[in-house]
Amino acid sequence: MLYFLLEVFSFIFIMVFVAFFILAERKLLGYMQLRKGPNKVGILGLCQSFADLIKLILKFKIYHFEYRSIFSLFGAYLIVFVSMIYSFFYGLFCLQFHSSLFLLFFFLVSSLSSYSVLSVGWGSNNKYSLYGALRSAFGAVSYEVSFMCSSLIMAAIYGFYSLYDYYFYYSMNSTVVMLWGLFLVVLLCSICETNRIPFDFAESESDLVSGFNTEFCNVYFVLLFACEYLVIFIMCWVTSLFFFSGVFYYVGLTFVVLLFLWFRGTLPRIYYHYFISFFWLYLLILFSWFVCLIF
């Protein structure tokens, strides 16, 4: 019962953060484009995210009783399940839970999100959704290899696989300083995991008409949209936890969140073949160099 309440409260807390994160993103993008952004609903537009939530919930769509339509709804429920497990991990971290296999369980859960996108895209019976799902599924294989290799190298150097121990670990020896070279790799993999620009190949609004979620509206679109932003918070949390400790962890978390917002407003989407070749060719050479240098 205690773990169930922990999961519920963690999920609610992160969803409230998601609402204001979306508002901050729209505000920041507005000022980057020399406009104000949302400012009509509530004081300074603080209630804009909640108004959008109500508007989407009131919409409706009739789904046919077909196998592929039901399979697409399964993908929406799967991303909610993955988000609940992410929230549970975050709640355990806040309760100072220690486990030597915490990082490995996190990898196991993170690999399930690509199955959600694939089932949503294939089950929508739309070619644009299918293209976005296939690009995202194949891209997931590419960046997850790099993400796991970088994280396992760090865990091998630190000597543990517990996420909570990173918060207290602090050392200025040459090995830890050298790990900062992996910060860009982990950050890039986190952006790929959250389908953000410049790696938003699952959505890619300019050429896929919103990609894998083209056929979704009302509550199911809210599930995909909100859980996608929840995963953004989780990946920012894990990235900052790897490379910051103590009070600098909160500074690092704010810095990584601002990077996610800044990248969307400034960076263009790269070509897909550049993305694949970078992760399969250049990063593998980089990891080989790290292994030879560290060990």
C-alpha positions as CSV (number, residue, x, y, z in Angstrom):
1,M,0.0,0.0,0.0
2,L,2.9,2.4,0.8
3,Y,4.5,1.8,-2.6
4,F,1.2,2.3,-4.4
5,L,0.7,5.7,-2.6
6,L,4.3,6.6,-3.4
7,E,3.7,5.9,-7.1
8,V,0.5,7.9,-7.2
9,F,1.9,10.9,-5.4
10,S,5.1,10.8,-7.6
11,F,3.0,10.6,-10.7
12,I,0.8,13.6,-9.7
13,F,3.8,15.7,-8.7
14,I,5.6,15.1,-12.0
15,M,2.3,15.7,-14.0
16,V,2.0,19.1,-12.2
17,F,5.6,19.8,-13.2
18,V,4.7,18.8,-16.8
19,A,1.9,21.3,-16.9
20,F,4.1,24.2,-15.9
21,F,7.0,22.8,-18.0
22,I,4.8,23.0,-21.1
23,L,3.8,26.6,-20.2
24,A,7.5,27.5,-19.7
25,E,8.4,26.0,-23.0
26,R,5.7,27.9,-24.9
27,K,6.7,31.1,-23.1
28,L,10.4,30.7,-23.9
29,L,9.7,29.8,-27.5
30,G,7.4,32.8,-27.8
31,Y,10.1,35.2,-26.5
32,M,12.7,33.5,-28.9
33,Q,10.3,34.4,-31.7
34,L,9.6,37.9,-30.4
35,R,6.1,37.3,-29.1
36,K,4.7,36.8,-25.7
37,G,3.3,33.2,-25.8
38,P,0.2,32.2,-23.8
39,N,-0.9,35.0,-21.5
40,K,-4.7,35.1,-21.6
41,V,-5.9,32.2,-19.4
42,G,-5.3,33.1,-15.8
43,I,-2.6,35.4,-14.5
44,L,0.2,35.6,-17.0
45,G,-1.2,32.5,-18.7
46,L,-0.6,30.2,-15.7
47,C,-3.8,28.2,-16.3
48,Q,-3.2,27.8,-20.1
49,S,-2.1,24.1,-19.7
50,F,-5.1,23.2,-17.6
51,A,-7.4,24.9,-20.1
52,D,-5.9,22.9,-22.9
53,L,-6.3,19.7,-20.9
54,I,-10.1,20.4,-20.4
55,K,-10.5,21.2,-24.1
56,L,-8.8,17.9,-25.2
57,I,-10.8,15.8,-22.7
58,L,-14.1,17.2,-24.0
59,K,-13.3,16.1,-27.6
60,F,-14.3,12.6,-28.6
61,K,-13.6,10.1,-31.4
62,I,-15.4,6.9,-32.3
63,Y,-12.9,4.0,-32.7
64,H,-13.8,1.0,-34.9
65,F,-13.7,-2.4,-33.5
66,E,-10.7,-3.5,-35.5
67,Y,-7.6,-5.2,-34.3
68,R,-5.3,-2.5,-35.5
69,S,-7.3,0.2,-33.8
70,I,-7.3,-1.6,-30.5
71,F,-3.6,-2.2,-30.9
72,S,-3.0,1.5,-31.2
73,L,-4.9,2.1,-28.0
74,F,-2.7,-0.5,-26.3
75,G,0.3,1.6,-27.2
76,A,-1.3,4.6,-25.5
77,Y,-1.9,2.6,-22.3
78,L,1.6,1.1,-22.5
79,I,3.2,4.6,-22.4
80,V,1.1,5.4,-19.3
81,F,2.4,2.2,-17.7
82,V,6.0,3.1,-18.5
83,S,5.4,6.6,-17.1
84,M,4.0,5.2,-13.9
85,I,7.1,3.0,-13.4
86,Y,9.3,6.0,-14.1
87,S,7.4,7.9,-11.4
88,F,7.9,5.0,-9.0
89,F,11.6,5.1,-9.6
90,Y,11.7,8.8,-8.9
91,G,9.6,8.3,-5.7
92,L,12.1,5.6,-4.5
93,F,14.9,8.0,-5.1
94,C,13.2,10.7,-3.0
95,L,12.8,8.1,-0.2
96,Q,16.5,7.4,-0.4
97,F,15.9,3.8,-1.6
98,H,19.1,1.9,-2.3
99,S,19.5,-1.0,-4.7
100,S,22.6,-2.2,-6.5
101,L,20.5,-3.0,-9.6
102,F,18.5,0.2,-9.8
103,L,20.2,1.4,-13.0
104,L,19.7,-1.9,-14.8
105,F,15.9,-1.9,-14.0
106,F,15.8,1.7,-15.4
107,F,17.3,0.4,-18.6
108,L,14.8,-2.3,-18.8
109,V,11.9,0.1,-18.5
110,S,13.3,2.7,-20.9
111,S,13.4,0.1,-23.7
112,L,9.6,-0.3,-23.5
113,S,8.8,3.2,-24.7
114,S,9.8,2.3,-28.3
115,Y,7.3,-0.5,-28.3
116,S,4.6,2.0,-27.4
117,V,5.5,4.3,-30.3
118,L,5.6,1.3,-32.7
119,S,2.2,-0.1,-31.7
120,V,0.6,3.4,-31.9
121,G,2.0,4.1,-35.3
122,W,1.2,0.7,-36.8
123,G,-2.2,0.4,-35.2
124,S,-3.3,3.8,-36.4
125,N,-3.7,2.5,-40.0
126,N,-2.1,5.6,-41.4
127,K,1.1,5.7,-43.5
128,Y,2.5,8.8,-41.9
129,S,2.0,7.3,-38.4
130,L,3.7,4.1,-39.6
131,Y,6.7,6.0,-41.1
132,G,7.2,7.9,-37.8
133,A,6.9,4.7,-35.7
134,L,9.4,2.8,-37.9
135,R,11.9,5.6,-37.8
136,S,11.5,5.9,-34.1
137,A,11.8,2.1,-33.5
138,F,15.0,1.8,-35.6
139,G,16.4,5.0,-34.0
140,A,15.8,3.5,-30.6
141,V,18.1,0.6,-31.3
142,S,20.8,3.1,-32.3
143,Y,20.8,5.5,-29.4
144,E,20.0,2.9,-26.7
145,V,23.3,1.1,-27.5
146,S,25.2,4.3,-26.9
147,F,23.2,5.3,-23.8
148,M,23.7,1.9,-22.2
149,C,27.4,1.8,-23.1
150,S,28.1,5.2,-21.6
151,S,26.1,4.5,-18.4
152,L,27.7,1.1,-17.9
153,I,31.1,2.6,-18.3
154,M,30.3,5.1,-15.6
155,A,28.9,2.5,-13.4
156,A,32.0,0.3,-13.8
157,I,34.2,3.3,-12.8
158,Y,32.1,4.3,-9.9
159,G,31.7,0.7,-8.7
160,F,27.9,0.6,-8.3
161,Y,24.6,0.5,-10.3
162,S,22.5,2.4,-7.7
163,L,21.0,5.7,-8.9
164,Y,20.8,7.1,-5.4
165,D,24.5,6.7,-4.7
166,Y,25.3,9.1,-7.5
167,Y,23.8,11.9,-5.4
168,F,26.4,11.5,-2.7
169,Y,29.4,10.5,-4.9
170,Y,31.9,13.3,-5.3
171,S,35.5,13.1,-6.2
172,M,37.9,15.3,-8.1
173,N,40.3,12.5,-9.3
174,S,41.2,12.3,-12.9
175,T,38.9,9.5,-13.7
176,V,35.7,11.4,-12.7
177,V,36.9,14.5,-14.5
178,M,37.4,12.4,-17.6
179,L,33.7,11.2,-17.3
180,W,32.5,14.7,-18.3
181,G,33.3,13.7,-21.9
182,L,30.3,11.4,-21.7
183,F,28.0,14.2,-20.7
184,L,27.3,15.2,-24.3
185,V,26.7,11.5,-25.2
186,V,24.2,11.0,-22.4
187,L,22.5,14.3,-23.2
188,L,22.1,13.3,-26.9
189,C,20.7,9.9,-26.0
190,S,18.3,11.6,-23.6
191,I,17.1,13.9,-26.4
192,C,16.6,10.9,-28.6
193,E,14.7,9.0,-25.9
194,T,12.2,11.9,-25.5
195,N,11.8,12.5,-29.3
196,R,12.9,16.1,-29.1
197,I,14.4,18.3,-31.7
198,P,16.8,17.7,-33.4
199,F,15.9,14.0,-33.1
200,D,12.1,14.1,-33.3
201,F,11.8,11.6,-36.1
202,A,8.7,9.9,-34.6
203,E,6.7,13.1,-34.9
204,S,8.5,15.2,-37.5
205,E,5.6,17.6,-38.2
206,S,7.1,19.2,-41.3
207,D,7.1,16.0,-43.4
208,L,4.9,13.4,-41.5
209,V,1.9,15.5,-40.4
210,S,2.6,15.0,-36.7
211,G,3.9,11.4,-37.3
212,F,2.9,8.5,-35.0
213,N,0.1,10.4,-33.2
214,T,-1.6,11.8,-36.3
215,E,-4.8,9.8,-35.7
216,F,-5.1,10.6,-32.0
217,C,-7.2,13.2,-30.3
218,N,-9.1,13.7,-27.0
219,V,-7.9,11.7,-23.9
220,Y,-5.6,9.4,-25.8
221,F,-3.7,12.3,-27.3
222,V,-3.4,13.7,-23.8
223,L,-1.9,10.4,-22.6
224,L,0.7,10.4,-25.3
225,F,1.5,14.1,-25.0
226,A,1.7,14.3,-21.2
227,C,3.6,11.1,-20.8
228,E,6.1,12.2,-23.4
229,Y,6.8,15.3,-21.3
230,L,7.0,13.2,-18.2
231,V,9.7,11.1,-19.8
232,I,11.5,14.4,-20.5
233,F,11.6,15.2,-16.8
234,I,12.8,11.7,-16.0
235,M,15.6,11.8,-18.5
236,C,16.7,15.3,-17.3
237,W,16.7,13.9,-13.8
238,V,18.8,10.9,-14.7
239,T,21.2,13.0,-16.8
240,S,21.8,15.5,-14.0
241,L,22.1,12.7,-11.5
242,F,25.0,11.1,-13.4
243,F,27.1,14.2,-13.5
244,F,26.2,16.3,-10.5
245,S,26.1,15.6,-6.8
246,G,25.0,17.3,-3.7
247,V,23.6,20.8,-4.1
248,F,25.0,20.9,-7.7
249,Y,22.4,18.3,-8.6
250,Y,19.6,20.8,-8.5
251,V,21.6,23.3,-10.5
252,G,22.4,20.6,-13.0
253,L,18.8,19.5,-13.2
254,T,17.7,23.1,-14.0
255,F,20.5,23.5,-16.5
256,V,19.5,20.3,-18.4
257,V,15.8,21.3,-18.5
258,L,16.7,24.7,-19.9
259,L,18.9,22.9,-22.5
260,F,15.9,20.9,-23.7
261,L,13.9,24.1,-24.1
262,W,16.7,25.9,-25.8
263,F,17.3,23.1,-28.3
264,R,13.7,23.1,-29.5
265,G,13.8,26.8,-30.2
266,T,17.1,27.0,-32.0
267,L,18.2,23.6,-33.6
268,P,16.9,22.3,-36.9
269,R,16.0,18.6,-37.5
270,I,18.9,16.7,-38.9
271,Y,18.8,14.2,-41.7
272,Y,17.9,10.7,-40.6
273,H,20.9,9.0,-42.2
274,Y,23.2,11.4,-40.5
275,F,21.6,10.4,-37.2
276,I,22.0,6.7,-37.8
277,S,25.6,6.9,-39.1
278,F,26.6,9.1,-36.2
279,F,25.5,6.6,-33.5
280,W,26.6,3.5,-35.3
281,L,30.0,4.7,-36.6
282,Y,31.4,7.6,-34.7
283,L,30.1,6.9,-31.2
284,L,31.3,3.3,-31.3
285,I,34.8,4.6,-32.1
286,L,34.5,7.1,-29.2
287,F,33.4,4.3,-26.8
288,S,36.4,2.2,-27.9
289,W,38.7,5.1,-27.2
290,F,37.1,5.6,-23.7
291,V,37.5,1.9,-22.8
292,C,41.2,1.9,-23.8
293,L,41.9,5.1,-22.0
294,I,40.0,4.3,-18.8
295,F,40.9,0.6,-18.4
